[in-house]
Amino acid sequence: MALDWSGLGEVAVISVGATVGVVFVFALGVRLLSRRHEPGGAGPGGAGRRASVLARTVAGLCFLACAAAVAYGLYLIVPQFH
């Protein structure tokens, strides 16, 4: 029984890359969500409020992307979903 080392290496690299990517996107979402609580964000004309809404929207998209990646991983692992 031979082990396909190149296949194992490919799976390891893709797994680590996907993990780092999901963690980075989640951390970005947390950072954007906490940004709206920083002082000095309110400028004239409601610019601070627009930035807060934009930050919350992008943070929500980041969390949605993380949830989609987790759901896709579960889909790949659980054979009853196929």
DSSP file with accessible surface (Angstrom, degrees, kcal/mol):
  #  RESIDUE AA STRUCTURE BP1 BP2  ACC     N-H-->O    O-->H-N    N-H-->O    O-->H-N    TCO  KAPPA ALPHA  PHI   PSI    X-CA   Y-CA   Z-CA
    1    1 A M              0   0  245      0, 0.0     2,-0.3     0, 0.0     0, 0.0   0.000 360.0 360.0 360.0 117.8    0.0    0.0    0.0
    2    2 A A        -     0   0   99      2,-0.0     2,-0.5     3,-0.0     0, 0.0  -0.760 360.0-134.8-102.5 145.8    1.6    3.2   -1.2
    3    3 A L        -     0   0  104     -2,-0.3     2,-1.3     4,-0.0     3,-0.1  -0.847  14.1-133.0-100.5 130.0    0.8    6.7    0.1
    4    4 A D     >  -     0   0  106     -2,-0.5     4,-2.2     1,-0.2     5,-0.2  -0.678  26.3-178.0 -82.3  93.6    0.4    9.5   -2.4
    5    5 A W  H  > S+     0   0  183     -2,-1.3     4,-2.6     1,-0.2    -1,-0.2   0.846  78.3  54.3 -66.5 -34.6    2.6   12.1   -0.7
    6    6 A S  H  > S+     0   0   89      2,-0.2     4,-2.3     1,-0.2    -1,-0.2   0.906 109.7  47.9 -68.4 -37.2    1.8   14.8   -3.3
    7    7 A G  H  > S+     0   0   19      2,-0.2     4,-2.4     1,-0.2    -2,-0.2   0.910 112.0  49.6 -66.4 -40.4   -1.9   14.3   -2.8
    8    8 A L  H  X S+     0   0   86     -4,-2.2     4,-2.4     1,-0.2    -2,-0.2   0.921 111.8  48.6 -63.8 -42.4   -1.4   14.5    1.0
    9    9 A G  H  X S+     0   0   35     -4,-2.6     4,-2.6     2,-0.2     5,-0.2   0.893 110.3  51.7 -64.3 -39.7    0.6   17.7    0.6
   10   10 A E  H  X S+     0   0  123     -4,-2.3     4,-2.4     2,-0.2     5,-0.2   0.928 111.0  47.1 -63.8 -44.4   -1.9   19.2   -1.7
   11   11 A V  H  X S+     0   0   90     -4,-2.4     4,-2.5     1,-0.2    -2,-0.2   0.913 112.7  50.3 -63.3 -40.8   -4.8   18.5    0.8
   12   12 A A  H  X S+     0   0   51     -4,-2.4     4,-2.5     2,-0.2     5,-0.2   0.930 111.8  46.8 -64.6 -43.7   -2.7   19.9    3.7
   13   13 A V  H  X S+     0   0  107     -4,-2.6     4,-2.6     1,-0.2    -2,-0.2   0.927 114.6  46.5 -66.0 -43.3   -1.8   23.1    1.9
   14   14 A I  H  X S+     0   0  103     -4,-2.4     4,-2.7    -5,-0.2     5,-0.2   0.913 112.6  50.8 -66.8 -38.6   -5.4   23.7    0.8
   15   15 A S  H  X S+     0   0   61     -4,-2.5     4,-2.3    -5,-0.2    -2,-0.2   0.936 112.9  44.6 -64.2 -45.9   -6.7   23.0    4.3
   16   16 A V  H  X S+     0   0   94     -4,-2.5     4,-2.7     2,-0.2     5,-0.2   0.923 114.4  50.2 -65.4 -42.2   -4.3   25.4    6.0
   17   17 A G  H  X S+     0   0   44     -4,-2.6     4,-2.4    -5,-0.2    -2,-0.2   0.920 111.9  46.8 -62.4 -43.8   -4.9   28.1    3.3
   18   18 A A  H  X S+     0   0   58     -4,-2.7     4,-2.6     2,-0.2     5,-0.2   0.906 112.5  50.7 -66.0 -39.1   -8.7   27.8    3.7
   19   19 A T  H  X S+     0   0   87     -4,-2.3     4,-2.5    -5,-0.2     5,-0.2   0.942 111.8  46.3 -63.7 -46.5   -8.4   27.9    7.5
   20   20 A V  H  X S+     0   0   92     -4,-2.7     4,-2.5     1,-0.2    -1,-0.2   0.910 112.9  51.6 -62.9 -39.5   -6.2   31.0    7.5
   21   21 A G  H  X S+     0   0   34     -4,-2.4     4,-2.5    -5,-0.2    -2,-0.2   0.933 110.9  45.9 -63.6 -45.1   -8.6   32.6    5.0
   22   22 A V  H  X S+     0   0   48     -4,-2.6     4,-2.5     2,-0.2     5,-0.2   0.923 113.9  48.9 -66.1 -41.3  -11.7   31.9    7.1
   23   23 A V  H  X S+     0   0   93     -4,-2.5     4,-2.7    -5,-0.2    -1,-0.2   0.917 111.7  49.9 -64.5 -39.9  -10.0   33.1   10.3
   24   24 A F  H  X S+     0   0  136     -4,-2.5     4,-2.4    -5,-0.2    -2,-0.2   0.937 112.0  46.7 -64.3 -45.5   -8.8   36.3    8.5
   25   25 A V  H  X S+     0   0   44     -4,-2.5     4,-2.2     2,-0.2    -2,-0.2   0.909 113.5  49.0 -65.5 -39.5  -12.3   37.1    7.1
   26   26 A F  H  X S+     0   0  111     -4,-2.5     4,-2.4     2,-0.2    -2,-0.2   0.931 111.5  49.0 -64.7 -43.3  -13.9   36.5   10.5
   27   27 A A  H  X S+     0   0   53     -4,-2.7     4,-2.6     1,-0.2    -2,-0.2   0.884 109.5  52.8 -64.0 -37.5  -11.3   38.7   12.2
   28   28 A L  H  X S+     0   0   69     -4,-2.4     4,-2.6     2,-0.2    -1,-0.2   0.916 108.7  50.2 -63.0 -41.0  -12.0   41.4    9.6
   29   29 A G  H  X S+     0   0    0     -4,-2.2     4,-2.2     2,-0.2    -2,-0.2   0.917 111.1  48.0 -63.6 -41.6  -15.7   41.2   10.4
   30   30 A V  H  X S+     0   0   68     -4,-2.4     4,-2.2     2,-0.2    -2,-0.2   0.922 112.1  50.3 -64.5 -41.5  -15.1   41.5   14.1
   31   31 A R  H  X S+     0   0  124     -4,-2.6     4,-1.3     1,-0.2    -2,-0.2   0.921 112.1  46.5 -63.8 -43.7  -12.8   44.5   13.5
   32   32 A L  H  X S+     0   0   27     -4,-2.6     4,-0.7     1,-0.2    -1,-0.2   0.873 111.7  51.8 -67.7 -34.5  -15.3   46.2   11.3
   33   33 A L  H  < S+     0   0   65     -4,-2.2     3,-0.5     1,-0.2    -2,-0.2   0.880 112.2  45.3 -69.8 -35.2  -18.1   45.6   13.8
   34   34 A S  H >< S+     0   0   54     -4,-2.2     3,-1.3     1,-0.2    -1,-0.2   0.710  98.1  75.0 -80.8 -16.0  -16.0   47.0   16.7
   35   35 A R  H >< S+     0   0  130     -4,-1.3     3,-1.8     1,-0.3    -1,-0.2   0.823  83.0  65.7 -65.8 -30.8  -15.0   50.0   14.6
   36   36 A R  T 3< S+     0   0  102     -4,-0.7    -1,-0.3    -3,-0.5    -2,-0.1   0.654  96.0  58.0 -69.4 -11.9  -18.4   51.7   14.9
   37   37 A H  T <  S+     0   0  134     -3,-1.3    -1,-0.3    -4,-0.1    -2,-0.2   0.407  80.6 111.2 -96.2   1.7  -17.9   52.1   18.7
   38   38 A E  S X  S-     0   0   87     -3,-1.8     3,-0.7    -4,-0.1     2,-0.0  -0.531  72.6-114.0 -76.4 143.9  -14.7   54.1   18.3
   39   39 A P  T 3  S+     0   0  128      0, 0.0    -1,-0.1     0, 0.0    -2,-0.1  -0.342  94.1  38.1 -73.5 156.3  -14.9   57.8   19.3
   40   40 A G  T 3  S+     0   0   83      2,-0.0    -2,-0.0    -2,-0.0     8,-0.0   0.605  76.8 117.4  84.1  11.6  -14.5   60.5   16.7
   41   41 A G    <   +     0   0   51     -3,-0.7     2,-0.8    -5,-0.1    10,-0.2   0.662  49.4  88.9 -86.3 -14.6  -16.4   58.7   14.0
   42   42 A A        +     0   0   93      6,-0.2     3,-0.1     5,-0.1    -2,-0.0  -0.741  55.8 172.1 -90.9 113.7  -19.2   61.2   13.7
   43   43 A G    >   -     0   0   35     -2,-0.8     3,-1.1     1,-0.2     5,-0.3  -0.478  43.1 -64.7-106.3-178.0  -18.4   63.9   11.1
   44   44 A P  G >  S+     0   0  128      0, 0.0     3,-0.6     0, 0.0    -1,-0.2  -0.383 117.4  23.6 -69.0 144.5  -20.5   66.7    9.7
   45   45 A G  G 3  S-     0   0   68      1,-0.2    -3,-0.0     2,-0.1     0, 0.0   0.658 128.0 -71.4  79.2  14.2  -23.4   65.7    7.5
   46   46 A G  G <> S+     0   0   35     -3,-1.1     4,-2.0     3,-0.1    -1,-0.2   0.756  87.6 142.1  77.3  20.5  -23.8   62.2    9.0
   47   47 A A  H <> S+     0   0   44     -3,-0.6     4,-2.2    -4,-0.2     5,-0.2   0.871  71.5  55.0 -63.8 -33.5  -20.6   60.8    7.5
   48   48 A G  H  > S+     0   0   13     -5,-0.3     4,-2.0     2,-0.2    -1,-0.2   0.884 106.8  50.1 -66.5 -36.4  -20.0   58.8   10.6
   49   49 A R  H  > S+     0   0  196      2,-0.2     4,-2.4     1,-0.2    -2,-0.2   0.913 110.4  49.3 -68.6 -40.8  -23.4   57.2   10.5
   50   50 A R  H  X S+     0   0  164     -4,-2.0     4,-2.5     1,-0.2    -2,-0.2   0.911 111.6  49.3 -64.7 -39.6  -22.9   56.2    6.8
   51   51 A A  H  X S+     0   0   49     -4,-2.2     4,-2.7     2,-0.2    -1,-0.2   0.884 110.2  51.9 -65.9 -36.3  -19.5   54.7    7.7
   52   52 A S  H  X S+     0   0   27     -4,-2.0     4,-2.4     2,-0.2    -2,-0.2   0.915 110.8  46.6 -66.5 -42.3  -21.1   52.8   10.6
   53   53 A V  H  X S+     0   0   66     -4,-2.4     4,-2.4     2,-0.2    -2,-0.2   0.919 113.9  48.6 -65.9 -41.6  -23.8   51.4    8.4
   54   54 A L  H  X S+     0   0  110     -4,-2.5     4,-2.7     2,-0.2     5,-0.3   0.924 111.1  50.3 -64.3 -42.0  -21.2   50.4    5.8
   55   55 A A  H  X S+     0   0    7     -4,-2.7     4,-2.5     1,-0.2    -2,-0.2   0.918 111.7  47.7 -63.7 -42.1  -19.0   48.8    8.4
   56   56 A R  H  X S+     0   0  104     -4,-2.4     4,-2.4     2,-0.2    -1,-0.2   0.901 112.2  50.3 -65.0 -38.7  -21.9   46.8    9.8
   57   57 A T  H  X S+     0   0   77     -4,-2.4     4,-2.1     2,-0.2    -2,-0.2   0.939 113.0  44.4 -65.6 -45.9  -22.9   45.7    6.3
   58   58 A V  H  X S+     0   0   53     -4,-2.7     4,-2.3     2,-0.2    -2,-0.2   0.902 112.6  52.8 -67.2 -37.6  -19.4   44.6    5.4
   59   59 A A  H  X S+     0   0    0     -4,-2.5     4,-2.4    -5,-0.3    -1,-0.2   0.925 108.5  50.6 -62.8 -41.9  -19.0   42.9    8.7
   60   60 A G  H  X S+     0   0   37     -4,-2.4     4,-2.4     1,-0.2    -1,-0.2   0.899 109.5  50.5 -62.6 -39.2  -22.2   41.0    8.1
   61   61 A L  H  X S+     0   0  106     -4,-2.1     4,-2.3     2,-0.2    -1,-0.2   0.877 108.8  52.5 -66.0 -36.9  -21.0   39.9    4.7
   62   62 A C  H  X S+     0   0   13     -4,-2.3     4,-2.1     2,-0.2    -2,-0.2   0.935 111.3  45.8 -62.8 -45.7  -17.8   38.7    6.3
   63   63 A F  H  X S+     0   0   63     -4,-2.4     4,-2.4     1,-0.2    -2,-0.2   0.884 111.6  52.6 -65.9 -36.3  -19.7   36.6    8.8
   64   64 A L  H  X S+     0   0  116     -4,-2.4     4,-2.4     2,-0.2    -1,-0.2   0.906 108.0  51.0 -65.2 -39.7  -22.0   35.3    6.0
   65   65 A A  H  X S+     0   0   53     -4,-2.3     4,-2.2     2,-0.2    -2,-0.2   0.902 110.5  49.2 -64.2 -39.9  -18.9   34.2    4.0
   66   66 A C  H  X S+     0   0   11     -4,-2.1     4,-2.3     2,-0.2    -2,-0.2   0.922 111.2  49.1 -65.0 -43.3  -17.5   32.4    7.0
   67   67 A A  H  X S+     0   0   58     -4,-2.4     4,-2.7     1,-0.2    -2,-0.2   0.897 110.4  51.3 -63.9 -38.0  -20.8   30.6    7.6
   68   68 A A  H  X S+     0   0   57     -4,-2.4     4,-2.5     2,-0.2    -1,-0.2   0.901 109.3  50.2 -65.8 -39.5  -21.0   29.6    3.9
   69   69 A A  H  X S+     0   0   43     -4,-2.2     4,-2.2     2,-0.2    -2,-0.2   0.917 112.5  46.9 -65.1 -40.5  -17.5   28.2    4.1
   70   70 A V  H  X S+     0   0   87     -4,-2.3     4,-2.4     2,-0.2    -2,-0.2   0.926 112.3  49.8 -66.7 -43.2  -18.4   26.2    7.2
   71   71 A A  H  X S+     0   0   57     -4,-2.7     4,-2.3     1,-0.2    -2,-0.2   0.906 110.5  50.2 -63.5 -39.0  -21.6   24.9    5.7
   72   72 A Y  H  X S+     0   0  143     -4,-2.5     4,-2.1     2,-0.2    -1,-0.2   0.905 109.5  51.6 -66.1 -39.4  -19.7   23.9    2.5
   73   73 A G  H  X S+     0   0   27     -4,-2.2     4,-1.7     2,-0.2    -2,-0.2   0.911 110.5  47.9 -62.6 -42.3  -17.2   22.0    4.6
   74   74 A L  H  X S+     0   0   89     -4,-2.4     4,-2.7     1,-0.2    -2,-0.2   0.893 108.9  54.7 -65.0 -37.7  -20.0   20.2    6.4
   75   75 A Y  H  < S+     0   0  102     -4,-2.3    -2,-0.2     1,-0.2    -1,-0.2   0.900 109.7  47.3 -60.8 -40.3  -21.6   19.4    3.1
   76   76 A L  H  < S+     0   0   90     -4,-2.1    -1,-0.2     1,-0.2    -2,-0.2   0.836 116.3  43.9 -70.9 -31.0  -18.3   17.8    1.9
   77   77 A I  H  < S+     0   0  130     -4,-1.7    -2,-0.2    -5,-0.2    -1,-0.2   0.905 100.6  69.1 -82.4 -42.7  -17.9   15.8    5.1
   78   78 A V    ><  -     0   0   40     -4,-2.7     3,-1.2     1,-0.2     4,-0.2  -0.668  64.1-160.4 -87.1 117.4  -21.4   14.4    5.7
   79   79 A P  G >  S+     0   0   93      0, 0.0     3,-1.3     0, 0.0    -1,-0.2   0.761  84.6  68.6 -71.1 -21.2  -22.3   11.8    3.1
   80   80 A Q  G 3  S+     0   0  156      1,-0.3    -5,-0.1     0, 0.0    -2,-0.0   0.699  91.3  63.4 -70.1 -17.6  -26.1   12.1    3.7
   81   81 A F  G <         0   0  122     -3,-1.2    -1,-0.3    -6,-0.2    -6,-0.1   0.615 360.0 360.0 -80.0 -11.6  -26.0   15.6    2.2
   82   82 A H    <         0   0  134     -3,-1.3    -6,-0.0    -4,-0.2    -7,-0.0  -0.469 360.0 360.0 -85.0 360.0  -25.0   14.4   -1.2
